[in-house]
Structure formats: C-alpha cells, structure tokens
C-alpha cells in the first residue's frame, strides 16, 4: 500500500505532529452562561438574581450557600451577603416552549427571556443590561435609544436610576472592570446615605428642649412613688368596705323600713308631703272618706 506506482507521501503522513488542543465552542459556552447558575452550574431557576459583576444566579442557591456558610468560588467571592445580589424581573419569551429546553440546535432554540421593548432574545447574541435600582432587564440597544440623560427613569417601571445602577449581564473583561468600579460606587453611596440618616437623627434629638424631658422623668418618678404596694391596697379596700357599711346603716331609706318610723315625725319631709298620709293632723279630723282607703268613718 502506497509508495508504489509513483505516489509520493507527504510529510504529515510520515511524521507524527503534535495535535492542537481542542478549542471550546464559543456558542455553547455563551449559552451555558445565560442558562445556568454561576454558583451551582445547574439550570437557572426563578427567582433569578445577579451580582454586582453581572453574573446570573438562582437566588435559592445563593441563600443556601450563605446560610451554610460555605466558601464561595472565585467567580462569586464578592458575594458575602444578600446585599451583594439583586433579584431580576426578566420578561418571559412567549415563543419559548418545553422543547427548547432539550431538543433542537443552538441556532433554532429560543431563549426563555426577551427584551420587552424591542423583542430581542436574551441568549447572549445581544448585549443585555439590568438596573440595580429596580431589577428590570432590557437590551443595551433599547436603553441607548431611550436614555437621554445621566440620571433618568426606568422605561419599564418608571423607577429612577443613576449611571452606576446599569449593570452589563455576562460582559467581557472590560465590562468586568467597569462593573467593579460601579460596585464600589454603590457601596460608597450606601455608606454615605447611612451616615446622613444617623446625622439627621442626632440633629432631631438635639433639637428637642431639655425642659420637656425633665418633667417626664419627674412624673414617672412620682408615679412610681404613688404606686401602692399590695399591703396598702388591701388596707384601703378594707377601709372602703367599712365606710360603706356605716353609710348604709345611716341611709334614710333603711330607716323608713323600721316599724317605728313615721312620716309625720320625719324632720326632713315637707308639710305637703306629710299631708298625703292619714297620719297628718288635717286628715285625722276630716268627715269625708280618705282618697286611698275610702274609709267612710262609720261610728
């Protein structure tokens, strides 16, 4: 076989050359980053979150890793608490079906999310950004067309945002350096806002006059001094009961219930009131019958 009949072999057919390393499929790598969690390398599950560097995570996996206090990989070493991630609000793709999860080539498969403004699929072919202030996701092309100033509002939810809130999702190395700077800017802004709140609270406390606070303390002390103990309470209750019994014995209504009580002898009753009874002197000498007893006074 070969080397006969005038055939001339080539050098690569006779000498073994060092094989080139296999190159990664760029399309497959890009799709993997947009469909899988950076932390667990599993498929993304809602709710989806992002870090300050623009990498995508399943929020549940980040929470579990933080609760278990396991060390983060190098790609997520900056995620130390829930403040370092932001939940996203992507727009679902109506063309995405269950078949797109398993079947079909990379060029024919649809992405699960799209840009709500211009309809571009979030598959990695087009640059997408997310706003840290509200979590809305849209394409960079749509944001550039709408953006008119440095500080504006979100075109989806109308929430205000600033230049450091724009995070590029799954960006290149240059984008990573820019996202790191923006992340430091947000941290500094958050610290300054906390200091402003603390200083405002201190100013409010100093603005209150000292005179209004002293009477409150004195009243509280006097109230504590006036609070009776259990022994004094029982003594007071016993005294009230005894006074009530004495007053009940002196009640004129109880006196009237006695058998020897007479209205004619009552000094507090008026003469008109006494004239209503037969014990009055005018009723004893009359000749007609009494209006109550109808006594005919028979002899």
Buried (B, 14 or more C-beta within 10 A) or exposed (E): EEEEEEEEEEEEEEEEEEEEEEEEEEBEEBBEEBBBBBBBEEEBEEBBBBBBBBBBBBBBBBBEBBEEEEEBEEEBEBBEEEEBBBEBBBBEBEEBEEEBEEEEEEEEBBBBBBBBBEEBBBBBEBBBBBBBBBBBBBBBBBBEEEEEEEEBBBBBEEEEBBEBBBBBBBBEEEBBEBBEEBBEBBBEEEEEEEEEEEEEEEEEEEEEEEEEEEEEEEEEEEEEEEEEEEEEEEEEEEEEEEEEEEEEEEEEEEEEEEEEEEBEEBEEBEEEEBEEBEEBEEBEEEEEEEEEEEEEEEE
